[in-house]
Amino acid sequence: MSLAAEHVRAHGLRSVLVSELPDNRHRDTCDDHVVFDWYSEDLPALTARLEQRGIAPVAVVNMLESLTPWQIALATHYDIPGAEEGRRVLLSKVLVRERMQALGLSGIRFSGDPATVDFFPSIVKPSTDSGASYLVSRVDSPDELLAYRRRLAEAGFADTELIVEEYLPGIEFSVDGPVVDGRFHPILAVEKPEHDHVRHHDAGLEFHPPEQDCVREGVRVLCEQVNTLCAELRLDQFWLHFEGRSTEDGRTELIEINTRPGGGMIPAAVREISGIDPIGAYVSMALGEFTLDEPIPFRDRPIVGWIDMEGDELGTVEVSTTEDDLRALPGVIGAQITNGYRITDLERENFFLRFAVTADSVSQLRDRVETVRNKVDYRITADPDAPLAQPDRGVSEIHSDSRQESA
């Protein structure tokens, strides 16, 4: 959020943080802060609050899938970029599957009604919001699917809209890039050979460019399919991060698609590969100003890899290693440490440390990654009273032209 605020100021605009938390940890990095409860208040309440403060929005920047409906609603209300109807399709995994199938781009079996599912093994997850792989599970039988639904009900999520998809074995990968005038431009393709297929969390080393032939071909095929989808939905001024999976026998399917840059070390990797800052690009897109002077070449060098380190037990993470310690090691181009991260739910991805490394070969990359791993010193202590250091549930930014806004 602080990086986005810096890019907003570079456009000569003021950054207004909208959050449900009065003491939001990002408030001091923005020029103003409006407290608003995304979960109990409505759009008229928000627009009235903004008007009372003299705030005239010219763009909305949002990095959270759960707040995308708000982003579209605000863009529609203020007649600013981001209100295209095609964006609504990408809010629902069911609608994406239906549109991909109608275009002849996917043959994966799926259902938005768990009661009708007769294909196993399957992946079941929320249809509209499964950030940090929350509530994503593999089920191998009708009994396991029923047990999953019972767990949701017991946790108070009985009304959650679900999608059940055919499980596709293979190697997972992700792709990042901008959409301009209905065309997707891939910049970063990431192979995930050590992906956690049990918890469906990112795990182990991830790197660009893909090494295995089936993944490289899968990236090519899926990028063409996503390009067709973007043209069909008439998308523009958009950044996409999507995940796919490829099998050795040549089958490739879309796993998930997100309307924002990938998280963690992906922005650093995109900058290293292309010179494009995805956060800066995302802010420009929110203003409707992003352009490409020429097609972006897909580069195989340098090799960039990264690790997201995840806690595997409840408690508070205490890291004695510093970011500067890690950045001093060979090849390290970025490091993020959330010291004091509190793990309260193992259903979510609980990444407390990330780092990215460049190398001349995959073997050198693995060696450098192991060097960094050996440098990290941390422990997890069971302390239920520890301060919460996880990302906030609901944070968005509204940007307003300083000439139209009162102090």
Disulfide bonds with the S-S distance in Angstrom:
none
